[in-house]
Amino acid sequence: MGLVKKITDFFYPRDFKGDPYGWLTNQLSHTFGSLLACLFIPWWIVGLFWVIWEIRHLIKTANWKDFYEDLYFELSGLAFWYFLILDQTYLIYYTALYCTIVVLLLSKKL
């Protein structure tokens, strides 16, 4: 398998049906990837990139569930950036909400 094929397969959109561990690591990587990107790139450019990226995947696969899940977790990285850097007042509440949503979505995967 060529390098280009491996890369395109790696970035091909999927919803990890029947693979809760794969789903969890995928979604956490979306969140922390966005958070990390905000260290180097303005938050609004990161958000715009993810919206365009997910619309492209939605057009390719017509998988609305994957679209909403991925976009939620990617934009959650922006929310964590906001709460960590600009306003720590609600960080604990957002963290609790984020963890609750992860557990609820993960329970549907099991």
Sequence and secondary structure as in RCSB ss.txt:
>XXXX:A:sequence
MGLVKKITDFFYPRDFKGDPYGWLTNQLSHTFGSLLACLFIPWWIVGLFWVIWEIRHLIKTANWKDFYEDLYFEL
SGLAFWYFLILDQTYLIYYTALYCTIVVLLLSKKL
>XXXX:A:secstr
  HHHHHHHHTS    TT HHHHHHHHHHHHHHHHHHTTTS HHHHHHHHHHHHHHHHHHH  HHHHHHHHHHHH
HHHHHHIIIII GGGHHHHHHHHHHHHHHHHHHH 
